[in-house]
Amino acid sequence: MELTIDELARRAQLPVRTLREYNSMRLLPPPERRGSIGVYGAQHVERLALIGRLQRRGYSLAGIRDLLAAWDTGADLTTLLGVDSGPAALDETPLRITGTELRDRVPALTAAGIEEAVAAGLIVPAGDGYFVVRSPALLALVADGVRAGVPLDAMLDTIATITRGIGVLAEEVAGHVVRQIAPALTASGDVSPMEGLLRRWRVLLLQGAASILADRLGASLLAMTDGDPAAEQLRAAIDRVRVGVTTDTDGTIRHYRS
């Protein structure tokens, strides 16, 4: 299969300008060159179909870009995310792991480090030398930071801040559900729709919380480093990571800054 960008756009039912944006955002692999012409193939058709499915499941272009980058480095994201069936895998499956396996992932997790990780909410003792990691993603975050030279204490302080903040948010949201939403849903006496609503809302809440956190975190980092010459490299990196686009219902990409 060899397609020009116009032919690929017609096949994918997307504007050519959207495909050019996908190229610039590294969502699509670069085309092969035939002189001055870029040629697209089956992998590009499949990638566009995957992007479309992820968008319909509520993933942002920023999230899709990061997921595809991980996929390109070997992660089996189609299986991980349940792209072809089932709900979007926003909620992770807890990981049961031994202390030895923990230290294999984060060598700095000595006995004292494991105690700090428990206090931070990263891991929970499960008996017989095992621990439960509620969020394998946060464990990977700690491992990445330590490998990059960040002290373990600093990474665990970050995890503790996350878990405390989420705990406060969970209590506030739960209060609204119990005091305002649940009474409205049960007022008619028919509680049968409640389970379906809660299942859908659980996914929507996770998606919305992740999206807003990403935006607020980026904005806060930029605000805190504004005018600080020493933080110029951090600001430049943040700006490169931010996607700063929206999509219309027809797939058209528009640039913006939140």
Rosetta blueprint (number, residue, H / E / L):
1 M L
2 E L
3 L E
4 T L
5 I H
6 D H
7 E H
8 L H
9 A H
10 R H
11 R H
12 A H
13 Q L
14 L L
15 P L
16 V H
17 R H
18 T H
19 L H
20 R H
21 E H
22 Y H
23 N H
24 S H
25 M L
26 R L
27 L L
28 L L
29 P L
30 P L
31 P L
32 E E
33 R E
34 R E
35 G L
36 S L
37 I E
38 G E
39 V E
40 Y E
41 G L
42 A H
43 Q H
44 H H
45 V H
46 E H
47 R H
48 L H
49 A H
50 L H
51 I H
52 G H
53 R H
54 L H
55 Q H
56 R H
57 R L
58 G L
59 Y L
60 S L
61 L H
62 A H
63 G H
64 I H
65 R H
66 D H
67 L H
68 L H
69 A H
70 A H
71 W H
72 D H
73 T L
74 G L
75 A L
76 D L
77 L H
78 T H
79 T H
80 L H
81 L H
82 G L
83 V L
84 D L
85 S L
86 G L
87 P L
88 A L
89 A L
90 L L
91 D L
92 E L
93 T L
94 P L
95 L E
96 R E
97 I E
98 T E
99 G H
100 T H
101 E H
102 L H
103 R H
104 D H
105 R H
106 V L
107 P L
108 A L
109 L L
110 T L
111 A H
112 A H
113 G H
114 I H
115 E H
116 E H
117 A H
118 V H
119 A H
120 A H
121 G L
122 L L
123 I E
124 V E
125 P E
126 A E
127 G E
128 D L
129 G L
130 Y E
131 F E
132 V E
133 V E
134 R L
135 S L
136 P H
137 A H
138 L H
139 L H
140 A H
141 L H
142 V H
143 A H
144 D H
145 G H
146 V H
147 R H
148 A L
149 G L
150 V L
151 P L
152 L H
153 D H
154 A H
155 M H
156 L H
157 D H
158 T H
159 I H
160 A H
161 T H
162 I H
163 T H
164 R H
165 G H
166 I H
167 G H
168 V H
169 L H
170 A H
171 E H
172 E H
173 V H
174 A H
175 G H
176 H H
177 V H
178 V H
179 R H
180 Q H
181 I H
182 A H
183 P H
184 A H
185 L H
186 T H
187 A L
188 S L
189 G L
190 D L
191 V L
192 S H
193 P H
194 M H
195 E H
196 G H
197 L H
198 L H
199 R H
200 R H
201 W H
202 R H
203 V H
204 L H
205 L H
206 L H
207 Q H
208 G H
209 A H
210 A H
211 S H
212 I H
213 L H
214 A H
215 D H
216 R H
217 L H
218 G H
219 A H
220 S H
221 L H
222 L H
223 A H
224 M H
225 T H
226 D L
227 G L
228 D L
229 P H
230 A H
231 A H
232 E H
233 Q H
234 L H
235 R H
236 A H
237 A H
238 I H
239 D H
240 R H
241 V H
242 R L
243 V L
244 G L
245 V E
246 T E
247 T E
248 D L
249 T L
250 D L
251 G L
252 T L
253 I E
254 R E
255 H E
256 Y L
257 R L
258 S L
